[in-house]
Amino acid sequence: MRFWAATLLNPGIKGGSDLDKGRDCTVFRRKDGRWINKSNGDDGVLTVHDTKKEAMNAAREMLNNHGGGRLTVKGWDGRIKFKDTIKAS
């Protein structure tokens, strides 16, 4: 899985600490075709991926490790395709 940490893309984010609060995540497609895993309520991108599956797996893992939360996945058209509640481990 190839991804780049948000701290490299946006130095204002401090090591994923936003997820420590159990915030929700959204996976969506960027204009260049790459897939984004983003914390809701935050302007920073958490991770960038080549496929939607990779982005979804990264979001699930992060939510699982940081208190749980809601995962929202959007399709190519930007519409919500499904939502899932991720419990903390």
C-alpha positions in Angstrom: 0.0 0.0 0.0 1.4 3.4 -1.0 0.4 6.4 1.0 1.8 9.6 2.2 1.3 10.8 5.8 -0.7 14.0 6.2 2.2 15.6 8.1 4.1 15.6 4.8 1.3 17.1 2.9 0.1 19.5 5.5 2.6 20.4 8.3 -0.2 21.9 10.4 -1.4 18.4 11.2 0.3 17.0 14.3 0.9 13.3 13.7 -2.8 12.3 13.4 -3.7 13.5 16.8 -7.1 14.6 15.4 -8.1 11.0 15.2 -7.4 10.5 18.9 -10.7 12.2 19.5 -12.5 9.4 17.6 -13.4 11.7 14.7 -15.1 10.4 11.6 -13.3 9.9 8.3 -14.4 10.3 4.7 -12.9 8.6 1.7 -13.3 10.3 -1.7 -11.7 10.7 -5.1 -9.5 13.7 -5.9 -9.6 15.4 -9.3 -6.3 13.7 -10.3 -7.9 10.3 -9.7 -6.2 9.5 -6.4 -8.2 8.6 -3.3 -8.2 10.6 -0.1 -8.7 9.5 3.5 -9.7 12.7 5.4 -10.8 13.4 8.9 -14.2 15.1 9.0 -14.1 18.6 10.4 -10.5 19.1 9.5 -9.0 20.7 6.4 -6.0 18.3 6.4 -5.7 15.2 4.3 -4.7 12.1 6.4 -3.5 9.9 3.6 -3.5 9.7 -0.2 -3.9 6.4 -2.1 -3.9 5.0 -5.6 -7.1 3.0 -5.1 -10.3 3.4 -3.2 -9.8 0.1 -1.5 -6.4 1.2 -0.1 -7.9 4.4 1.2 -10.8 2.6 2.8 -8.5 0.1 4.5 -6.3 2.9 5.9 -9.3 4.8 7.2 -10.7 1.7 8.9 -7.4 1.0 10.5 -6.9 4.5 11.7 -10.4 4.7 13.2 -10.0 1.3 14.8 -6.7 2.4 16.4 -7.9 5.8 17.5 -11.2 5.4 19.4 -13.5 4.3 16.6 -15.9 6.5 14.5 -17.9 6.7 11.4 -16.5 5.9 7.9 -18.2 7.6 4.9 -17.2 6.4 1.4 -18.0 8.5 -1.7 -17.9 7.2 -5.2 -16.4 8.6 -8.4 -19.4 11.0 -8.7 -18.9 12.4 -5.2 -22.1 10.9 -3.8 -22.1 8.9 -0.6 -22.0 5.2 -1.5 -22.1 3.8 2.1 -21.3 4.5 5.7 -19.9 2.2 8.3 -19.3 2.4 12.1 -15.8 1.4 13.1 -15.4 0.3 16.7 -12.2 0.9 18.6 -10.0 -2.1 19.3 
